[in-house]
Structures are given as C-alpha cells and as structure tokens.
Amino acid sequence: MPSKKKLVTSPLQSPAATISVPSEKGQKFVIIDGHALIYRAYHAFHDLSTPEGLLVNAVYGFSRILLTVIRDLEPTYIAVAFDCAEPTFRHIDYLGYKANRAEMPEDMKPQIDIIKEIVTAFNIPQFALPGYEADDIIGTMVTQLKPVSRTHDLTTIIVTGDRDAFQLVDEYVHVWMPGRSKPIRTPDMEYEAEGVVKKMGVTPGQIIDLKALMGDASDNIPGVAGVGAKTAVKLIQEFGSLEKIYQTIQEQNLTFEASKHPTLRAGLLKKLAIGHQDAVMSQKLATIECDVPITLELEKCRLSGYKKDDVIKIFERLSFTSLMRLLPADAFELEVQTALF
C-alpha cells in the first residue's frame, strides 16, 4: 500500500484534528459511500434528463437517496467518501484488480461534479485520498470512531450498495443498503451483525476469508478456482477461517491423492492446494484498509446549517421538483418552530 503521508487539505478532504465527544448518547454517524451510490443511481434511473437535454439520472438518484437517508436515519453526523481516479495500492499489488470493469460512462463523469456541488450545499464534509478507495476511507473513519462509540453509544451507519462493507459491521457499525425497484422491488435494508450472517452465511469478521475462497467477479478478485459461494460458505462455517483450513490440511497431512476427510475430499483439496497463493492474495485484496492517513473531526460532520436556498436553486436548475418536499428544515425554519411550540 502507499507509504503514509500527511493528509493535504483539499475541497474533498477535511483538515486533520482530534475527534471530540458528542454531547448526547444514542446518536448516529452516517457515512455515505459516494461512488457506490452514484453507480447504483446511474443504472436505476435510465435516460433522466433536464428539459435542456442534460443527463442527470445519477444526480437525481444520489440526491433522492441522500434525502431519504437524512429523513429516515435522522443522523446527527454525516460525511461522504469518494473514490479517486488514481490507481490504488490494490492495483499495484495485483494488476488484474478491477481489470474487467468497463470505463466510467462518459455521460456519468460530468454528473459527479454536480453531485459534489449538492453535497457541498448540504454542508456535508467530503473525503477522498489518492491511492485509496472510498471503502478504505470509510474503514478508517469507522476505526477512529470506535472509542467514541464505546463510551457514548454512537452508532455508525454505512450507506452503500457494496457488500464489501459487511466486514466492518459490529456492535457499533451497521450497513444500510438502499432498495431497488428493478428487476424486483426490494426495501431499504439495515444490516447488523446478525443480518450479515443471515444474508451471507458467515459473520462480518469472516467476510474477507469468504471472498478469499469464492473471489469477487465484480472486482476481478480470483479466489480459488472452482470454489463457488456455496462451498466457500460451508468451509468457513466448518473451519472458521482461511488460515484454519490450510492449517488443518497441513496438520493432518492431507493429500488429494488419498484424502478421507469428510469435507476436504480429494477434488476440493486439489483445488485448495493449487489455489493457495490466489486465496492469500484475494484475502489481502478483499480486506478494507483501516489506517488511511486521514483524521476525522466529529463536530465538522454535524448535520446542521445547510444552505437550503442553494440546494433549491440547484434542484430548480435540474428540474428536481419532486425532491423539494424531502428537503429537511433549515436553521431558520427550526427557529420558527421552536418559537411557536
């Protein structure tokens, strides 16, 4: 991975500072996986354009998810993590990483700047760092929030469409996935640890070992050739970890010529033996880095004081009239409500 370097402040990065302690318990910190939701929105809303012909399907979908999150999750703190265009340490470690992915659609690229304009108008901090993915930014933020979570009952909710984030789930961290309308309508889902087990068949801490075995076609992570999801889940459930699988093979001196192990039979054992190096590499590629050189400043992520007039102007420019009713009250409206009630 890249060598540690001092975080340089930019429009997409908050300056380094220490994490403060929230004034109340039972609060929520929402972290939005920017590009994951942008892609999800782009494919969910086809051919949505302004009257002038500007394609804004990703902008609309992202904005709708953002407003739904603010309304339904009621976060005290919020931030957005974005990917950078530069290659990450995973691309350096494995040239085939994400090599099967198509280039970003040309009509999506200009929409990203509009999305960042909207996020800025909401006064939401944005984080990105060359050499790392948004997942790594999120993992680091989650890690830095852990001490506050333990002492002040702060729950971190990762908003994403990417199951990679399941590995970060624990007592204080949940994953919230927006529902889909196609091909089958699905509801928004919030996953705690038990939900991850029900969904994936393994615990959050075992997700990277699961991917080490079965791979991940979307990221071109190879896994062990010939080992699918069903077999991978069974192996992790029985042995607990990738390391324990290979430790068992070594300790019991199992060979694919004459293995009598009830699970590690000859055919599977041969696949595991041939794919050992790929499994170890895949495990590394699937692991979210939680020590990225950024420092989170909690109070700067407090959801407050957004520029409602600026958001309305952007929405009017883009003809997002249906989203107006989802806008949260601004400071002036809250003051009026307080005075009346």
C-alpha positions, 0 to 999 in steps of 0.5 A: 500500500502507499507509504503514509503521508500527511493528509493535504487539505483539499475541497474533498478532504477535511483538515486533520484534528482530534475527534471530540465527544458528542454531547448526547448518547444514542446518536448516529454517524452516517457515512455515505459511500459516494461512488457506490451510490452514484453507480447504483443511481446511474443504472436505476434511473435510465435516460433522466434528463433536464428539459435542456437535454442534460443527463442527470439520472445519477444526480437525481438518484444520489440526491433522492437517496441522500434525502431519504437517508437524512429523513429516515436515519435522522443522523446527527453526523454525516460525511461522504467518501469518494473514490479517486481516479488514481490507481490504488495500492490494490492495483499495484499489488495485483494488476488484474484488480478491477481489470474487467470493469468497463470505463466510467460512462462518459455521460456519468463523469460530468454528473459527479461534479454536480453531485459534489456541488449538492453535497457541498450545499448540504454542508456535508464534509467530503473525503477522498485520498489518492491511492485509496478507495472510498471503502478504505476511507470509510474503514478508517473513519469507522476505526477512529470512531470506535472509542467514541462509540464505546463510551457514548453509544454512537452508532455508525451507519454505512450507506452503500450498495457494496457488500464489501462493507459487511466486514466492518459491521459490529456492535457499533457499525451497521450497513444500510443498503438502499432498495431497488425497484428493478428487476424486483422491488426490494426495501431499504435494508439495515444490516447488523451483525446478525443480518450479515450472517443471515444474508451471507452465511458467515459473520462480518469478521469472516467476510474477507476469508469468504471472498478469499475462497469464492473471489469477487467477479465484480472486482476481478478478485480470483479466489480459488478456482472452482470454489463457488459461494456455496462451498466457500460458505460451508468451509468457513462455517466448518473451519472458521477461517482461511488460515484454519483450513490450510492449517488443518490440511497441513496438520493432518497431512492431507493429500488429494491423492488419498484424502478421507476427510469428510469435507476436504475430499480429494477434488476440493483439496486439489483445488485448495492446494493449487489455489493457495497463493490466489486465496492469500492474495484475494484475502489481502485484496478483499480486506478494507484498509483501516489506517488511511492517513486521514483524521476525522473531526466529529463536530465538522460532520454535524448535520446542521446549517445547510444552505437550503436556498442553494440546494433549491436553486440547484434542484430548480436548475435540474428540474428536481421538483419532486425532491423539494418536499424531502428537503429537511428544515433549515436553521431558520425554519427550526427557529420558527418552530421552536418559537411557536411550540 
